[in-house]
């Protein structure tokens, strides 16, 4: 294991709280330490493929709207960051800590940064959740980052699966024992070295711990950059609208979900299934649906996911018929 970078995430028992970075004074203030590496900072910001949300200072927290979620980052590093998912009664508490270092902390361009001599970690709020970018300067940066997920009930970590039971190594925090309702989804991180070469990585689940293992046995050029995302919602908005002559569940994919739509194979199907399960759990009991025509609703959704991603919204209606899939394609997913 000495040749592996080890990032561990501990999960206990919903509001989503995540403390991945230390506190900072104010987003508009100068950093506590002015000697930080500006090149590294630029790299942390430019690495993101997602739109980074605006942080606003409110008392002891930085807060940001993230589509259907709200993220609150405490200025006290001993407290957890929180991601509140819309209409969810509880939050998931995620408390991270970095062992054996005295990090320097600051906010730059809506990125909360933890810095030490060998590693930088930037925390950004994106639509639907948070994104952590680790800039690993050299082999001496090996260290343990422990993140505690706290939810009420029996939430647990498990490898996410598609409808055939296959996994690509991504992990979800599930609210239920049957693993039908993901409240947080962690895709396999993107890790590349200084030459843009992918670096092998995988997760391990050890009881309530999620361990991120970056393989350094192969020849890699430093720095290594790891992008790790925790997504609580897949849509910027979801709700019922009236489209004469029927009610429609209107789903607007967020940018992360649209980027995921460019995946293929098992990874694509896993995202497809997790997003559907979350939408079903949230809306199936609504008076406009009431569990009617579940197969038809799913087929409309899946048609949009695979063939209608160009649409501004996925509008799916329980009062539509459920014909063969060829008819879905001919009618642009709404037969």
C-alpha positions in Angstrom: 0.0 0.0 0.0 3.0 2.4 0.4 2.9 3.1 -3.4 -0.8 4.1 -3.2 -2.2 7.5 -2.4 -4.9 6.9 0.1 -7.9 9.2 0.5 -10.5 7.7 2.9 -14.1 8.7 3.4 -15.9 7.5 6.5 -19.7 7.1 6.5 -22.0 6.8 9.5 -25.6 7.4 9.5 -29.3 12.9 5.9 -28.9 17.3 5.1 -25.6 16.7 3.4 -22.7 18.1 5.5 -19.2 18.1 4.0 -16.1 19.6 5.6 -13.4 19.1 3.0 -11.5 22.4 3.7 -10.6 24.6 6.6 -12.0 27.9 7.4 -11.3 31.3 5.8 -12.1 34.8 6.9 -14.0 36.3 4.0 -14.2 35.6 0.3 -13.4 39.3 -0.4 -10.5 39.5 2.0 -6.8 38.8 1.2 -5.7 35.2 1.9 -4.3 34.5 5.4 -1.0 33.6 3.7 0.1 35.5 0.5 2.8 33.1 -0.4 0.5 30.6 -2.0 1.4 29.2 -5.5 -0.5 31.2 -8.0 0.2 28.7 -10.8 -1.3 25.9 -8.7 -4.3 28.1 -7.9 -4.9 28.8 -11.5 -4.7 25.1 -12.2 -7.3 24.3 -9.6 -9.7 26.8 -11.1 -9.1 26.0 -14.7 -9.4 22.2 -14.2 -13.1 22.4 -13.6 -15.4 21.5 -16.6 -18.4 22.6 -14.5 -19.6 26.1 -13.7 -18.4 27.1 -10.2 -21.2 28.7 -8.2 -20.8 32.1 -6.4 -19.9 31.9 -2.7 -21.5 34.4 -0.4 -20.4 35.1 3.1 -23.1 34.8 5.8 -21.9 34.9 9.4 -19.8 31.9 10.0 -20.4 30.3 6.7 -19.9 30.6 2.9 -23.1 29.7 1.1 -24.0 29.0 -2.5 -27.1 28.0 -4.4 -26.5 24.8 -6.4 -29.6 24.2 -8.4 -31.9 22.0 -6.3 -29.3 22.0 -3.5 -27.9 24.6 -1.2 -24.3 24.3 0.0 -23.0 25.8 3.2 -19.2 25.8 3.9 -18.3 26.6 7.5 -15.5 29.0 8.3 -14.8 26.9 11.4 -12.8 23.8 10.1 -14.1 21.7 13.0 -17.7 21.9 11.6 -19.0 20.1 8.5 -19.9 21.5 5.1 -23.6 21.0 4.4 -25.5 20.3 1.2 -29.3 20.7 1.7 -31.3 19.0 -1.0 -34.6 20.6 -1.9 -37.6 19.0 -0.1 -35.4 16.6 1.8 -36.2 16.6 5.5 -32.7 15.9 6.6 -29.2 16.7 5.5 -26.2 14.5 5.0 -23.3 15.5 7.2 -19.9 15.1 5.6 -16.9 16.1 7.8 -13.5 15.9 6.3 -10.1 16.3 7.9 -6.6 16.2 6.8 -4.1 14.4 9.0 -0.6 15.5 10.0 -0.5 18.9 8.3 -1.1 22.5 9.3 -2.7 23.7 6.1 -3.0 27.3 4.9 -6.5 28.3 3.8 -8.0 30.9 1.7 -10.7 31.7 -0.9 -9.9 32.6 -4.4 -12.5 32.9 -7.3 -15.2 30.9 -5.3 -12.8 28.1 -4.5 -12.0 27.3 -0.9 -8.4 26.1 -0.8 -6.5 24.1 1.7 -2.7 24.2 1.2 0.4 22.6 2.6 3.9 22.2 1.2 3.1 19.2 -1.0 -0.7 19.3 -1.7 -3.5 21.7 -2.5 -7.2 20.9 -2.2 -9.8 23.2 -3.8 -13.4 22.9 -2.9 -16.0 24.3 -5.3 -19.8 24.4 -5.3 -21.3 23.2 -8.6 -24.9 22.7 -9.6 -26.1 19.7 -7.6 -23.3 19.3 -5.1 -19.6 19.9 -4.6 -16.4 19.3 -6.5 -13.0 18.7 -4.9 -9.8 19.1 -6.9 -6.6 17.8 -5.3 -3.3 19.0 -6.8 -0.6 16.6 -5.6 2.8 18.2 -6.1 5.0 15.2 -5.4 5.2 11.7 -3.8 5.7 13.2 -0.4 2.1 14.4 -0.5 0.8 10.9 0.5 -1.7 11.4 3.3 -5.1 10.4 4.6 -8.2 12.5 4.1 -11.1 11.2 6.1 -14.6 12.3 5.4 -17.5 11.4 7.7 -20.9 11.1 6.1 -23.7 11.5 8.8 -27.3 10.9 8.0 -30.4 10.0 10.0 -31.6 6.5 9.4 -29.8 3.6 7.8 -27.9 5.3 5.0 -24.9 3.4 3.8 -22.2 3.5 1.1 -22.3 0.9 -1.7 -21.0 0.5 -5.2 -23.5 2.0 -7.6 -25.0 -0.4 -10.2 -26.8 -0.3 -13.5 -30.1 -2.2 -14.1 -28.1 -5.3 -14.9 -26.1 -5.2 -11.6 -22.9 -4.0 -13.2 -20.6 -1.5 -11.6 -17.9 0.8 -12.9 -16.4 1.5 -9.4 -18.5 4.6 -8.6 -20.1 4.8 -5.2 -23.4 6.1 -3.8 -24.7 6.9 -0.4 -28.1 5.2 -0.3 -31.0 6.1 2.0 -32.5 2.7 1.9 -31.4 -0.9 2.4 -32.7 -1.8 -1.1 -30.4 0.8 -2.6 -33.2 2.4 -4.7 -32.8 6.0 -3.5 -29.3 7.5 -3.8 -28.9 10.7 -1.8 -25.3 11.3 -2.9 -23.4 10.0 -5.9 -19.6 9.8 -6.2 -18.4 8.9 -9.7 -15.0 7.5 -10.2 -12.6 10.5 -10.0 -10.7 11.8 -13.0 -7.0 11.6 -12.2 -4.2 12.7 -14.6 -0.5 13.4 -14.3 1.4 16.4 -15.6 1.4 15.0 -19.1 -2.3 14.5 -19.2 -1.8 10.7 -18.8 -4.7 9.0 -16.9 -3.6 7.6 -13.5 -5.2 4.4 -12.3 -7.6 4.8 -9.4 -10.2 2.9 -7.6 -12.4 3.0 -4.6 -12.5 0.6 -1.7 -15.4 0.5 0.8 -14.2 -0.6 4.2 -17.2 -0.7 6.6 -18.2 2.9 6.7 -15.1 4.1 4.9 -14.7 5.0 1.3 -11.1 4.8 0.3 -9.7 6.5 -2.8 -6.6 4.7 -4.0 -4.4 6.4 -6.6 -1.9 4.0 -8.1 1.6 5.3 -8.2 3.4 2.1 -9.1 3.4 3.1 -12.8 5.6 5.9 -14.2 3.8 9.2 -13.5 4.9 12.8 -13.8 4.0 15.2 -11.1 1.9 17.1 -10.3 -1.1 14.7 -10.3 -4.6 16.3 -10.4 -7.5 14.4 -9.0 -11.1 15.7 -9.5 -13.6 14.2 -7.1 -17.3 15.1 -7.3 -20.2 14.5 -4.9 -23.5 15.0 -6.5 -26.7 15.2 -4.5 -29.1 16.1 -7.4 -29.0 15.5 -11.1 -31.4 18.2 -12.2 -31.3 22.0 -11.9 -35.1 21.9 -11.4 -37.8 19.3 -11.3 -41.5 19.9 -10.9 -45.0 19.5 -12.3 -46.2 21.8 -15.0 -49.5 21.8 -17.0 -49.0 21.2 -20.7 -52.5 21.0 -22.2 -54.2 18.6 -22.0 -52.1 16.9 -19.3 -49.7 17.4 -16.3 -46.0 16.9 -17.0 -43.0 16.2 -14.8 -40.5 18.7 -16.1 -36.8 17.8 -15.5 -34.0 20.2 -16.4 -30.7 18.4 -16.3 -27.8 20.2 -14.6 -24.5 20.6 -16.3 -22.9 17.7 -14.4 -25.7 15.4 -15.7 -25.3 16.7 -19.3 -21.6 16.1 -19.2 -22.3 12.6 -17.8 -24.6 12.1 -20.8 -21.4 11.9 -22.9 -20.3 8.7 -21.1 -20.7 5.3 -22.6 -21.2 1.7 -21.5 -21.7 0.8 -17.9 -20.8 4.3 -16.6 -23.6 5.8 -18.6 -26.1 3.3 -17.5 -25.2 3.7 -13.9 -25.8 7.4 -14.0 -29.0 6.8 -15.9 -30.3 4.4 -13.3 -29.3 6.5 -10.3 -30.9 9.7 -11.7 -34.2 7.8 -12.4 -34.3 6.2 -9.0 -33.9 9.5 -7.3 -36.6 11.1 -9.5 -39.0 8.2 -8.9 -38.4 8.2 -5.1 -39.2 12.0 -5.0 -42.2 12.2 -7.3 -44.0 8.8 -7.7 -46.5 9.5 -4.9 -47.4 13.0 -6.2 -51.1 13.5 -7.0 -50.3 14.0 -10.7 -48.6 10.6 -10.9 -49.7 8.3 -8.0 -47.6 5.5 -9.4 -49.6 5.3 -12.6 -47.9 4.1 -15.8 -44.5 3.7 -14.2 -43.1 1.8 -17.2 -44.3 4.5 -19.6 -42.8 7.2 -17.4 -39.5 5.4 -17.3 -39.5 4.8 -21.1 -40.1 8.5 -21.7 -37.3 9.4 -19.3 -34.9 6.8 -20.8 -35.6 8.0 -24.3 -34.7 11.5 -23.3 -31.6 10.3 -21.6 -30.3 8.4 -24.6 -31.8 10.3 -27.5 -33.2 13.6 -26.3 -30.3 15.1 -24.3 -30.4 18.1 -26.6 -33.8 19.1 -25.2 -33.8 21.9 -22.6 -36.0 19.8 -20.4 -37.2 16.2 -20.1 -41.0 16.5 -20.0 -42.5 13.1 -19.0 -46.3 12.5 -18.5 -48.1 9.6 -16.9 -51.1 10.1 -19.1 -49.3 9.3 -22.3 -49.5 5.7 -23.8 -46.6 3.2 -23.5 -46.1 1.9 -27.0 -43.0 0.1 -28.5 -39.7 2.0 -28.2 -39.6 2.8 -31.9 -42.7 4.9 -31.4 -40.9 6.8 -28.6 -38.1 7.7 -31.0 -40.5 8.8 -33.8 -42.4 11.1 -31.4 -39.2 12.6 -29.8 -39.8 10.6 -26.6 -43.4 11.8 -26.0 -45.8 9.4 -27.7 
